[in-house]
Amino acid sequence: METPSPASRLAVPAGLAAATAVLTIDLDAIAGNWRAAAACLPPGARAAGVIKADAYGCGARRVLPALAQAGCRDFFVALIDEALAVRDLLPPGGRLFVLSGPPPGAEALMRESGLIPVLNSLEQIHAWARAAREAGTGPAPAAWHVDTGMTRLGLDLGELADLMAAPLPEGLALPVLLMSHLACADDPGHPLTDRQVETFARAHALLPGVPTSLGASSGIFRGPATQGDLVRPGALLYGLNPTPEKPSPVRPVVRLEAKILQGRLLDAPHPVGYGATVTLPAHRRLATVGVGYADGYPRAAGNRGLGVLAGTVVPVVGRISMDLITLDVTEVPPAQVHPGALVELLGPTFDADALAGCAGTIGYEILTGLGRRCLRVYLGGPPDTQEGP
Ligand SMILES: *Cc1c(COP(=O)(O)O)cnc(C)c1O
């Protein structure tokens, strides 16, 4: 029995008839969005693909080959386990970076697995050098992360300067990538971005000739100063808008549909859902669908989210339950409101960014939370040939 891949672990084996919710992921749109990001770069710069958190919930084992087919060679995950789960799918010449670097004691595993750590601290750098000395086979490639103002991970400029002021410790080579991460690139006027760009330039002056990596989704669309030699788009690949102040430059990727389990026409005013937070008047028509907060639909979107049924926008009424959402479908022709009809809860009309706006969160959190129980359907991309390591 093969170990199921993260992408397929919870697929509903009985298929569409048994599923109450369907999550459709357009792999060709993901590839097209990657190409759109790559097309913003000056000659010589390249785009990686960030596929951490199971490719933002879209399924890393399906997304990696689709990106590779589009020409992507560099991939970023957050954790070693995420890297080990997709390593067999890397294209020839592909590189797999682990953003969190090795936890103490995991250096040898990372070396032996051919993974490239992002070394975020002097401790990680020295441990990486020590692992090379113990292996006796020379330094292994690594990226170095310098903190330029986000104050999360990374060496500060002083630490980098001290490291470079002396000969590198035995077992350490110059990094294959000097990386930093922008805190406010989604906010075009934010002054921190300029400060981070300046600090990053000073860090790079300490390692001349080493390739740089600065921009993630939002940085890519702000021009060369916030890009670097290798950009690291995640969110935009999956259809989130990297420039929230403007219409999105990328295509929608994800569609979440839920089947109507029951419809009803109110004969008198009735309260709806847990807590009876809303009472609807007589003659309203309601439909209850089989998705809830256990599927990643945010509970905070109760009385605020929107669905689409037969081309008509239908508001969520009442609280979101664990497995159920009720919608007011009065505006939809009654013949379209029947058990099994699919209500679109996320799609081009009302996307993850819009749902996030109703729920006080960001599209990233919506996407990474989706799909634990939904039937997943993939559109486009290379055929799914393997089940995983
Ligand atoms: C998650 C992450 C990215 C991708 O960011 P997006 O905004 O999703 O494009 C890039 N770099 C680092 C260090 C990250 O943690």
The ligand as a Tripos MOL2 file, in Angstrom:
@<TRIPOS>MOLECULE
LIG
   15    15     1     0     0
SMALL
NO_CHARGES

@<TRIPOS>ATOM
      1 C1          5.6270   32.4990    2.0600 C.3       1 LIG1
      2 C2          6.8550   33.1670    1.6170 C.ar      1 LIG1
      3 C3          6.9860   33.6180    0.2930 C.ar      1 LIG1
      4 C4          5.8210   33.6520   -0.6700 C.3       1 LIG1
      5 O1          5.0740   34.7980   -0.3590 O.3       1 LIG1
      6 P1          3.7660   35.2100   -1.1830 P.3       1 LIG1
      7 O2          3.3530   36.4960   -0.5920 O.co2     1 LIG1
      8 O3          2.7710   34.1230   -0.9650 O.co2     1 LIG1
      9 O4          4.1730   35.3160   -2.6040 O.co2     1 LIG1
     10 C5          8.2150   34.0860   -0.1110 C.ar      1 LIG1
     11 N1          9.2550   34.1530    0.7480 N.ar      1 LIG1
     12 C6          9.1530   33.7780    2.0350 C.ar      1 LIG1
     13 C7         10.3300   33.9020    2.9320 C.3       1 LIG1
     14 C8          7.9570   33.2880    2.5210 C.ar      1 LIG1
     15 O5          7.8430   32.9400    3.8060 O.3       1 LIG1
@<TRIPOS>BOND
     1     1     2 1
     2     2     3 ar
     3     2    14 ar
     4     3     4 1
     5     3    10 ar
     6     4     5 1
     7     5     6 1
     8     6     7 2
     9     6     8 1
    10     6     9 1
    11    10    11 ar
    12    11    12 ar
    13    12    13 1
    14    12    14 ar
    15    14    15 1
@<TRIPOS>SUBSTRUCTURE
     1 LIG1         1 GROUP 0 **** ****
